Amino acid sequence: MTVTVYLELHDPSLSDEIAALPWQVWFRTWIAMVEPNQGKAYEVTLRLTTDAEIQVLNHQYRDRDTPTDVLAFATRDDALPLPLEEPEYLGDIIISGDTARKQAKEGGYSLSIEVTWLACHGLLHLLGWDHPDETQLARMLAQQAECLRAVGLTPPYSADNP
């Protein structure tokens, strides 16, 4: 399986540490955990931005005129299967560095852990996961925690303590 992550940095205050994280490896690991198809190629965009930009997108696409931590815009259409040799573009994950920074500070853990947690959350959305109720949210948080542990990270939250 190959995974290409297109990293877009639109928050000048985010450190080089966030940009240097092994996104390709992590996304490949996470996709393999929830959708094992070793012969497939995937692409995804990870955009790290500001509260101002994510608020515009949140208002435009979710009718919520407030910043949020992460948005995911999936492009998957199972009705239009791609040839196996074509990479599947899963969609865009947009993370607010401003909100991630606040949440990391409030939680007492690093910005890189929070951004990684949010990136994993967004990826699960791109792969069809959702959390319309508490049961599905607990399932998704448990999967996120498992994904972070699989790449050697300690999750900031658990299903018992969201």
C-alpha positions as a printed NumPy array, in Angstrom:
array([[  0.   ,   0.   ,   0.   ],
       [  1.194,   3.479,  -0.752],
       [ -0.088,   6.664,   0.807],
       [  0.78 ,  10.167,  -0.291],
       [  0.032,  12.982,   2.146],
       [  0.033,  16.468,   0.681],
       [  0.938,  18.702,   3.614],
       [ -0.158,  22.337,   3.372],
       [  1.04 ,  24.714,   6.094],
       [ -1.161,  27.808,   6.285],
       [ -0.466,  28.661,   9.915],
       [  2.874,  30.461,  10.151],
       [  3.057,  29.902,  13.905],
       [  3.176,  26.103,  13.641],
       [  6.642,  24.783,  14.241],
       [  8.781,  22.858,  11.804],
       [  8.352,  19.972,  14.26 ],
       [  4.743,  19.492,  13.08 ],
       [  5.735,  19.593,   9.406],
       [  8.552,  17.096,   9.997],
       [  6.32 ,  14.424,  11.571],
       [  6.23 ,  11.149,   9.598],
       [  2.755,  11.752,   8.161],
       [  3.143,   9.339,   5.209],
       [  4.118,   6.464,   7.519],
       [  1.427,   7.23 ,  10.07 ],
       [ -1.39 ,   7.558,   7.527],
       [ -0.3  ,   4.32 ,   5.827],
       [ -0.327,   2.544,   9.197],
       [ -3.747,   3.934,  10.143],
       [ -5.35 ,   3.124,   6.794],
       [ -3.961,  -0.414,   6.927],
       [ -5.511,  -0.851,  10.381],
       [ -9.047,   0.06 ,   9.349],
       [ -9.061,  -0.743,   5.653],
       [ -6.48 ,  -3.397,   4.859],
       [ -5.947,  -3.416,   1.102],
       [ -2.225,  -3.773,   0.572],
       [ -2.401,  -3.381,  -3.2  ],
       [ -4.087,   0.017,  -3.179],
       [ -2.69 ,   3.555,  -3.305],
       [ -4.222,   6.499,  -1.471],
       [ -3.78 ,  10.256,  -1.433],
       [ -4.935,  12.777,   1.16 ],
       [ -4.377,  16.467,   1.826],
       [ -3.551,  17.601,   5.363],
       [ -3.932,  21.366,   5.718],
       [ -2.796,  23.07 ,   8.914],
       [ -4.381,  26.482,   9.146],
       [ -5.704,  29.164,  11.495],
       [ -8.95 ,  29.671,  13.399],
       [ -9.886,  32.439,  10.957],
       [ -9.684,  30.172,   7.901],
       [-11.335,  27.157,   9.515],
       [-14.172,  29.373,  10.782],
       [-14.91 ,  30.467,   7.199],
       [-14.986,  26.825,   6.057],
       [-17.075,  25.743,   9.055],
       [-19.588,  28.488,   8.29 ],
       [-19.642,  27.792,   4.56 ],
       [-19.969,  24.002,   4.743],
       [-21.507,  23.283,   8.165],
       [-23.456,  26.5  ,   8.796],
       [-21.557,  27.028,  12.066],
       [-19.959,  30.46 ,  12.307],
       [-17.269,  29.479,  14.801],
       [-13.797,  27.968,  14.639],
       [-13.419,  24.224,  15.151],
       [-10.443,  21.933,  15.614],
       [-10.762,  19.703,  12.545],
       [-12.843,  19.423,   9.384],
       [-12.797,  16.515,   6.957],
       [-14.04 ,  16.706,   3.374],
       [-14.321,  13.195,   1.951],
       [-14.242,  12.541,  -1.777],
       [-14.797,   8.778,  -1.658],
       [-17.57 ,   7.528,  -3.931],
       [-18.022,   3.768,  -3.81 ],
       [-20.377,   3.988,  -6.806],
       [-17.391,   4.997,  -8.956],
       [-14.728,   2.358,  -8.356],
       [-11.226,   3.245,  -9.496],
       [ -8.921,   0.848, -11.292],
       [ -6.591,  -0.735,  -8.724],
       [ -3.538,   1.016, -10.191],
       [ -5.1  ,   4.481,  -9.735],
       [ -4.559,   6.148,  -6.333],
       [ -7.759,   6.939,  -4.488],
       [ -7.92 ,  10.56 ,  -3.376],
       [ -9.65 ,  10.289,   0.008],
       [-10.141,  14.026,   0.572],
       [ -8.975,  16.921,   2.708],
       [ -8.341,  17.198,   6.43 ],
       [ -8.152,  20.749,   7.737],
       [ -6.833,  21.389,  11.247],
       [ -6.749,  24.711,  13.073],
       [ -3.351,  25.189,  14.663],
       [ -4.843,  27.857,  16.937],
       [ -7.505,  25.532,  18.348],
       [ -5.117,  22.568,  18.509],
       [ -2.662,  24.696,  20.488],
       [ -5.4  ,  25.713,  22.978],
       [ -6.615,  22.138,  23.392],
       [ -3.089,  20.805,  23.9  ],
       [ -2.373,  23.464,  26.53 ],
       [ -5.666,  22.768,  28.34 ],
       [ -4.996,  19.018,  28.232],
       [ -1.374,  19.297,  29.296],
       [  0.211,  17.518,  26.338],
       [  2.216,  18.525,  23.274],
       [  0.89 ,  20.295,  20.208],
       [  2.233,  17.489,  18.014],
       [  0.125,  14.904,  19.905],
       [ -3.016,  17.036,  19.536],
       [ -2.444,  17.648,  15.817],
       [ -1.756,  13.939,  15.288],
       [ -4.931,  13.004,  17.195],
       [ -6.967,  15.423,  15.048],
       [ -5.352,  14.18 ,  11.821],
       [ -6.28 ,  10.613,  12.721],
       [ -9.83 ,  11.706,  13.546],
       [-10.116,  13.442,  10.171],
       [ -8.741,  10.407,   8.348],
       [-11.309,   8.132,   9.968],
       [-14.019,  10.504,   8.713],
       [-12.549,  10.3  ,   5.203],
       [-12.751,   6.507,   5.452],
       [-16.442,   6.641,   6.346],
       [-16.409,   6.696,  10.154],
       [-18.82 ,   9.006,  11.948],
       [-20.04 ,   9.729,  15.464],
       [-23.721,  10.694,  15.397],
       [-24.247,   9.333,  18.919],
       [-22.275,   8.537,  22.073],
       [-21.815,   4.864,  21.153],
       [-20.286,   5.686,  17.766],
       [-18.175,   8.448,  19.31 ],
       [-16.759,   5.998,  21.879],
       [-15.998,   3.519,  19.072],
       [-14.254,   6.197,  17.014],
       [-12.22 ,   7.505,  19.968],
       [-11.146,   3.948,  20.798],
       [-10.01 ,   3.456,  17.182],
       [ -8.101,   6.751,  17.263],
       [ -6.356,   5.717,  20.473],
       [ -5.449,   2.363,  18.924],
       [ -4.09 ,   4.132,  15.827],
       [ -1.879,   6.452,  17.871],
       [ -0.541,   3.568,  19.943],
       [  0.259,   1.678,  16.714],
       [  2.713,   4.444,  15.737],
       [  4.232,   4.639,  19.206],
       [  2.298,   7.641,  20.533],
       [  0.27 ,   8.067,  23.696],
       [ -3.254,   9.251,  22.888],
       [ -4.388,  12.443,  24.622],
       [ -7.911,  11.081,  25.11 ],
       [ -9.55 ,   7.718,  25.491],
       [-13.076,   6.459,  24.973],
       [-13.527,   6.691,  28.761],
       [-12.219,  10.248,  28.977],
       [-13.007,  12.261,  25.786]])
